[in-house]
Amino acid sequence: MNSNDYQHLSQRIKLLSHPERLRLLDVLRRQPECVCHLEALLEKPQPYVSQQLRVLREAGVISAERDGQNLYYQLSDMEVGRWLNAVLGQASGEYPELIRHKQLISCACPQCATGIEVSFHEQNITSEVSVAKRKLIFICTGNSARSQMAEAFLRHHAADQFEAYSAGLEPHGLNPYTVRVMQEVGIPMDDHISNDVRDYLGKVHFGHVVTVCGHAEENCPRAWLAGSNHLHWAFEDPAAFQGSEEETLIRFRAVRDQIEQKILMWLAETA
């Protein structure tokens, strides 16, 4: 294997290591399923489930087909299917928990026992309608790792809803490990630089201000926070960790994954 092979394998392992994506794939390796079944199974808000499905679909692992008003997902990557069989065992029959859900949920697809109709057709929004994006800024001390990751993930997952920014109280440059671990999940950081919060004070109004470290929470200008929806999400500072290169990468990856999950859950809650 060459370096590109290892990079591809690393990205694939990251994709499949997410517990809820893995559960979705365990279901979809058996038979195609209506999207409403998957939402009921995970017991998560629709936007969150859709985010996980979209990640798998963009990676070419699953595909979707529409049948009338219903959208069905199915496993399309046979290599992943063989891996699932090796790790989870051969799948036989329908995913057991779905049988109960299909007797209870409000879905009109042929597999369900209820007669209540639910529409999943896409809405067409005319080009004349424009929706103002909400401005959100992530703040930490150095704007080198946590706030940069958060900005990148919000842009990646909700660019149609938010204008994402990040800044630091004492910016000191983008950490190279931040660039590396974000590239591992397919998000380039080429256009990212460290910004100073003073660059935005009195110039840009943010509807949401999110501090991602205790120092920023304690020292961010109070007047700025008072005029916004202020949130505090505390994450460990991976840039402060001292260890070998591989140990540092592990720490950065852990914080990266925590930040992505927090953003996805918040997007689902605020949808």
Protein Blocks (a to p, Z undefined) as FASTA:
>chain_A
ZZklmmmmmmmmmmmmpmklmmmmmmmmmpccdfklmmmmnopafklmmmmmmmmmmnom
accddehjbccdddfbfklmmmmmmmnopaedjdfklmmmmmmmccfbfkbmbfbdcdfb
dcdddfkbccdddddddddfkopmmmmmmmmmmmmmmmmmpccddddfbdgbjafklmmm
mmmnopafklgccddfklmgokaccfbdcdfbfklmmmgcfklmmmpccdddddddfklp
gcdfklmmmmmmmmmmmmmmmmmmmmmmmZZ
